[in-house]
Amino acid sequence: MDLLLHPTYIPNIATFATIVQNDIIWEICDNYQKQTYRNRAYICTDQGKFMLNIPIKHVGGKEGRQKYKDVKLDNDYRWQRQHWRTLQTAYRTSPFFEYYEDDLAPIFINNHSYLLDFNLFTTDIIASCLQVKMNTRYTDTYELKPKGVFDARLLVHAKKTISISQKSYVQVFNSRHGFIENCSVLDLLFNEGPASLDYLMNQNLDFLND
């Protein structure tokens, strides 16, 4: 199925399950909106669910809204180093962190100027770890009600709760917090390793109809 989706930062399990089970068309012509997964991701730490947030350069004054593809990263702050250190602290005792560490490191080392480019780069690296070949189809105009594709752009909204029926797996801090669902796909990868792709392929996608 052709499915329309926003590129997000280290996509969560619902989003990556949607990616691996469908033919994706990336929405790149929309306006940037705050409080979405475009610049945030959630992981599991010893404190529970924790947000990684990418700082961006905001447009103010008369310029008003800006296109997602025009949003620049605020690299004056060394957020990539902080995010990588946070991931290392949270997952260094997980079964597969060391297995994927070198493959994922470029996400937090290579410099990018634009948020959209960075998110696409990040998703490609994770897809490679999962041994999934990504397509490179993009929108060339924004449509409020697109025709001929399934619109899954709702998954970008961080404040929207979806009804995901997710099979639990062992997380690093299970004994402290119980199972925390729909975290970043890295949580799945570090804990389940090569079994992650089968997990995502078998994830029920009924939440797309919410």
N, C-alpha and C positions, 0 to 999 in steps of 0.2 A: 504494500500500500504506500502511495506517496503521502508523506506526512509533513506538515509545516511546523517548524520548531525554531525557537530562539537559541543561539549559542550561549551557553552559560559557563560560569567559572567552576571547574571541577564538578561536572554534573552529578546530581544526586541519583540514587538507584532508580527511582521512577523514570527520570529522564533518560538514563543510559539504557534501561530495559526497552524503552520506546525506540531509542536509536538502533539497537541491535536487531530489533524485530521488524523494522520498517525501512523503506527507502526515504531518506530525509532530504527535504529542501530547507536550507537555512534561511530564516528571515533576517535580512540585513538592511532593510529599507525603512524600518520603523523609527519612531522617536525614542530616545532614551527615557526610561522611567526609574525613579528611585525605589528602594525597598524591593528589589527583585534579585533573582539568582544571577543576573548579569554580572554582578560584582561581589557576590557573597557565596559561601559554601559552608556546610555544617559538618563537623567531625565529632568523634567521641573522644573525650579526654577524661582524666581522673576526676574532673569537676562535672562531668556529664556532657550534654550537648553543647558544642562550642562553635561560635561563628568566626570564620576567616573572612575578612572584609578587605576589598581592594580599594584604596583611595583613588579618586579620580579628580581631574581638574574641572570644576564647575563653570558653566557659562552663566554670566550674570548680566544685569542691566537690560539694555535694549535687545540683546541677542536672543534672549528667551530660550525656547526649547532648542535642542540639538539632536541631530540624527545619531543613532547608536553607533554607526560606523565612524562618526567624527569625534567620539568621546576619547579624550586622552587620559592616559594613566598619570598619576601623580608620583613620579619616580624620585622626587626630592626626598621622600620618606622610603627607607629601605624595607618595604613591606614584604618583598619576596623572601628576603633572608629570615624575617620574623615568621612568616608562614611555614617555611621549611623547617625551622627550628621547632615550631609548635608541632608539626607532623612527626618529627623525629622523637620528640619527648612523648607524644601520645602513642606512637605505634612501634617504637624500637623493639618492644618485647613481643610483637605480634609474629605469627609464624612466617610471614612472607615479606616483611618490610625489607630485609636485606636483599632478597631476591629481585625486587623491583627498584631498589633505591637508585642505582646508577641510571636506569632508564628514565626515571621521573625527574632526576635532578635538573635537567635542562629547563624545566618549567620555571624553576626558581633561580636560574642563573642567567639565561638569555634575556636580554633587554628588549622590550617592545614599547612602542609609543602609543598604540591604540588598543583600547579594551577589546574591541571585536576581534582584531587580529590575534591578540593574546589568547582569547577564549577558544578560537578555532585551533590554534597551535596546541593548547592544553588538551583539548578533546582528541586531537589526532595522536598525541603521545599516549594517552590512556588507551585509546583504541588499539594502538600497536601492542601495548602490554597485554591486552585481551585477545590479540591476534584477530582483530576485526578490521576489514578494509572499509575506510570511510569514503562516501561519495563527495563530490565537490559541486553540488548544485545549489544555486542561490537565487533568491528573488531579485527581480530587476525593478519592481515597483511595489508600493505598499497597498494592500487591499484589505479593507475592514472585514469583508466577508468573501474570502477567496473561494473560487470555484474549481472543482476537479481535484481537490486535495483535502485531506483530513486536517482540520485546524487544531493543533495541539499547543498553540502558543500560550495557553493558560498555565502551562507548567512552569513558566518563568516567574510567576508571582509567589514571592516568598511568604506572603501573609495569608495565602490561600491554603486551607487544609484540604488535602485530597484523601480519598478513601482507599488507601493502598492496603491490599491484603498480602502482607509480606511474610514469607517463611523466615523464622529467626535462624541466626547462626551465632557462633560463639564470638563475642567481641572482647577486646582486651579487658574492659572494666565491667563485664557482665555481672560479676558477683556484687559489685557496688551499686550499679544503676539499673540492672536488668537490661533487656534488649531495647535499644533505641533505633527505631525504624527510619527508613528513608534518609540516611545520612549520605555524605559524599560517596561516590562509587569507590574512592580510595579506601574507605573503611572496609568495604567488601573485598577489595583486591588484597589488602594487607592481611586479612583474616582467612580468606578462602583460596587465594592464589589462583592456580590454573582452573579451579572449579568455578570461578566467578562467571565465566561466559555461559556455562550451562545454567547457572542460577538466574542470570539475566534473561536468557532465552525462555526460561520456564516461568518468569514472573507474569502474573495475570495483569492485563492492562485495562481492566474495567474502569479504573480511575479516570481514563480519558473521556469517559461519558458523563463525568460529574457536572 
